[in-house]
Amino acid sequence: RMVALVPIFAVFAAVLGDLTDSAEGCEFLKAREILGGLEIPYVPLLGNHDVWPYTEYENSGAPIGVETFLNVFWRRLESLRSSEVVKNWEMDTREVKGTPLVNYAFDVEGTHFIALDCVNRERRLEEDEGVSEIGVFYDETREWLERHLDRWETGQVILLSHHPLSGELSRLPQVPEDLLNNIRLMAYVSFTPEDYRRIADSLRGRRRVLADFAGHVHCLSESQLGTVIWDFNRLFLEAVEGMEVVVTEAVASGSNQAVGKGMIRL
């Protein structure tokens, strides 16, 4: 049998949030420097690690990382308006919780992409640093999603989000039984059950929506029950209204890492 090998060339990259570990300005600048080496256009999404700046010694007290994210990547985002690859670039101009919403929509080679900002703006806990890891399906983001789905009448649609738009595991890694409930808990820390229902309602009957590509999940999770290393080739989330949910490892590593992954912090 003869097999034809067809090369696949990437035409653009979507970086699905958590570009930084703790939303410090120097981390955003280093992320931009690294991504600037790409020879294709890239679309940066906001992640929960990118919202609330803190260091070992102090907490910002407010989710000012969103403004820093936009200031650092503004020239990149504006350049997509004249890209030869990314067409019909559009950004949301509204705010949520006193911060800009980071919703996008654009077309690439006949596919419509809708990037959704579901990142929390509230602090995790009073004694903890950073923002809550639970996503929020804001009314404004829901309107952005439904409006763009209504306008796109032909061709396929792919969603981009930091938090996976699914709350149930369809396949589990092979792990000890005593870790099973812990893994299930970690698997759906993306949204509340109510928000999952609202997401499903917005996607019901939208057969052109093929998939949601998301990040948020990290490669290693530690708890009182032990350490779990996620295998992304064996971890599958259930489809939502026929839409496949594909999870990639979050860029930021922070403290949940078995070995150093090169996170740069000044």
C-alpha positions in Angstrom: 0.0 0.0 0.0 1.3 3.5 -0.9 0.8 6.2 1.7 0.9 9.8 0.7 2.3 12.1 3.3 0.7 15.5 3.2 2.5 18.3 5.1 0.2 20.4 7.4 1.2 24.0 7.7 -0.1 26.2 10.5 -1.4 29.5 9.3 -2.1 31.1 12.7 -1.7 30.3 16.4 -4.2 30.8 19.2 -2.6 31.0 22.7 -5.4 30.0 25.0 -4.6 32.1 28.1 -2.3 31.9 31.1 0.4 33.6 29.3 1.8 34.5 32.7 2.0 32.9 36.1 1.0 35.9 38.2 0.1 38.7 35.8 3.2 40.7 36.4 4.1 43.2 33.7 7.5 41.7 33.1 5.9 38.3 32.5 3.6 39.8 29.8 6.5 41.5 28.2 8.5 38.2 28.1 5.6 36.3 26.7 5.3 38.9 23.9 9.0 38.7 23.2 8.8 34.9 22.9 5.6 34.9 20.8 7.1 37.6 18.6 9.4 34.9 17.2 6.5 33.2 15.5 6.4 33.5 11.7 2.6 33.3 11.7 0.0 35.6 13.2 -1.0 34.7 16.8 -4.1 35.5 18.8 -3.5 35.8 22.6 -6.4 35.0 24.9 -6.8 36.1 28.5 -6.4 33.4 31.2 -7.2 33.5 34.9 -3.4 33.7 35.7 -3.3 36.9 33.7 -5.8 38.9 35.7 -4.6 39.5 39.3 -1.0 40.6 39.7 0.9 39.4 42.8 4.4 38.6 44.0 5.7 36.7 47.0 5.5 39.9 49.0 2.4 41.8 47.9 -1.0 41.5 46.2 -2.2 44.1 43.7 -5.6 44.3 45.4 -7.4 44.6 42.0 -7.7 42.7 38.7 -5.4 45.2 36.8 -3.7 42.5 34.8 -6.5 42.7 32.1 -5.4 46.3 31.3 -1.7 45.2 31.3 -2.5 42.3 28.9 -4.2 44.7 26.5 -1.5 47.3 26.7 1.2 44.8 26.1 -0.6 43.0 23.2 -2.5 46.0 21.8 -0.2 46.4 18.7 -0.4 42.7 18.0 -4.2 42.7 18.3 -4.6 45.8 16.1 -2.3 44.3 13.5 -4.8 41.5 12.9 -7.1 44.0 11.3 -4.8 44.1 8.3 -3.6 40.5 8.4 -3.5 38.5 5.1 -4.5 35.4 7.1 -6.9 36.6 9.8 -10.0 38.3 8.2 -12.8 40.3 9.6 -11.1 40.9 12.9 -13.5 42.2 15.6 -13.0 42.9 19.3 -15.5 43.5 22.0 -15.6 47.1 23.4 -17.6 46.5 26.5 -16.5 46.0 30.2 -17.3 43.6 32.9 -16.6 44.2 36.6 -14.9 47.5 35.7 -12.4 45.8 33.3 -12.4 45.4 29.5 -13.9 42.2 28.0 -11.5 40.3 25.9 -13.9 38.7 23.3 -12.8 38.4 19.7 -14.3 37.1 16.4 -12.5 36.5 13.1 -12.3 34.3 10.0 -9.5 32.1 8.7 -9.8 30.2 5.4 -13.6 30.0 5.6 -13.9 29.0 9.3 -15.4 31.5 11.8 -13.5 31.7 15.1 -15.2 33.1 18.2 -12.9 33.8 21.2 -14.8 34.0 24.5 -13.8 35.8 27.7 -15.1 33.8 30.6 -12.3 34.7 33.0 -13.3 35.6 36.6 -12.4 39.0 38.0 -12.9 38.2 41.6 -10.1 37.3 44.0 -9.8 33.6 45.0 -9.9 33.9 48.7 -8.9 36.7 51.0 -5.8 34.9 52.1 -4.9 33.7 48.6 -3.2 35.4 45.7 -4.6 35.8 42.3 -8.0 35.5 40.8 -10.6 32.7 41.2 -10.1 29.7 38.9 -13.9 29.3 38.3 -15.0 30.6 34.9 -18.0 32.9 34.5 -20.3 32.8 31.5 -21.0 36.6 31.5 -24.2 37.8 30.0 -22.1 40.0 27.7 -20.0 37.1 26.6 -23.1 35.0 25.9 -24.6 37.9 23.8 -21.3 38.1 21.9 -21.4 34.3 21.2 -25.0 34.2 20.2 -24.8 37.3 18.0 -21.8 36.0 16.1 -23.4 32.6 15.7 -26.5 34.2 14.3 -24.5 36.3 11.8 -22.4 33.4 10.5 -24.9 31.5 8.3 -22.6 29.3 6.3 -19.4 27.4 7.0 -18.1 25.9 10.2 -17.4 27.6 13.6 -14.7 26.9 16.2 -14.8 28.4 19.6 -11.7 29.5 21.6 -11.8 29.8 25.3 -9.5 29.6 28.3 -11.9 27.5 30.4 -13.1 24.3 28.7 -16.8 24.6 27.9 -17.6 21.2 29.4 -18.0 19.9 32.9 -17.9 16.1 32.6 -15.1 13.7 31.9 -16.0 11.0 29.3 -12.8 9.1 29.8 -10.5 9.0 32.9 -6.8 8.3 33.1 -5.9 5.1 34.9 -5.5 6.3 38.4 -6.0 4.7 41.9 -9.6 4.5 43.0 -9.1 6.8 46.0 -8.1 9.6 43.6 -11.1 9.2 41.3 -13.4 11.7 43.1 -10.6 14.1 43.5 -9.9 14.0 39.8 -13.6 14.5 38.9 -13.7 17.5 41.2 -10.6 19.0 39.5 -12.0 18.2 36.0 -15.0 20.5 36.4 -13.7 23.5 38.2 -14.2 25.5 35.1 -17.8 26.7 35.6 -20.7 26.4 37.9 -23.4 23.8 36.9 -25.7 26.7 36.2 -23.3 28.3 33.8 -22.7 24.9 32.1 -26.5 24.8 31.4 -26.5 28.3 30.0 -23.6 27.4 27.7 -25.4 24.4 26.5 -28.5 26.5 25.9 -26.6 28.9 23.8 -25.2 26.1 21.7 -28.3 24.1 21.3 -29.1 23.5 17.6 -25.9 25.2 16.5 -24.7 22.3 14.3 -22.0 24.4 12.6 -20.1 24.7 15.8 -17.5 21.9 15.5 -15.3 22.3 18.6 -14.1 24.4 21.5 -10.3 24.6 22.0 -9.4 25.5 25.6 -6.5 25.6 28.1 -6.8 26.3 31.8 -6.0 22.7 32.9 -2.4 22.2 34.1 -0.2 19.1 33.8 0.1 18.4 37.4 -2.3 18.6 40.4 -1.4 18.1 44.0 -3.8 17.6 46.9 -4.1 15.9 50.2 -4.9 12.7 48.3 -1.7 12.8 46.3 -0.3 13.9 43.0 -2.0 13.5 39.7 -0.2 14.0 36.4 -2.7 14.6 33.6 -2.3 12.7 30.4 -3.9 14.9 27.7 -4.0 12.0 25.2 -6.3 10.1 27.6 -8.3 12.9 29.1 -11.5 13.7 27.3 -14.4 16.0 28.2 -17.9 15.2 27.1 -19.2 17.0 24.1 -21.6 19.9 24.6 -24.6 19.9 22.2 -22.5 18.0 19.7 -19.5 20.3 20.1 -16.2 18.6 20.8 -14.2 20.0 23.6 -10.4 19.8 23.2 -8.1 20.6 26.1 -4.5 21.7 25.8 -2.1 22.2 28.7 -2.1 25.7 30.1 1.0 27.7 29.3 1.7 28.9 32.9 3.2 26.4 35.2 3.4 28.1 38.6 3.9 25.8 41.5 2.1 22.8 40.0 5.0 21.3 38.1 7.0 18.1 38.4 10.0 19.7 36.8 10.9 23.3 35.8 9.2 24.3 32.5 11.1 27.5 32.0 8.7 30.0 33.6 10.4 33.3 33.6 9.9 35.6 36.6 11.9 38.8 37.4 
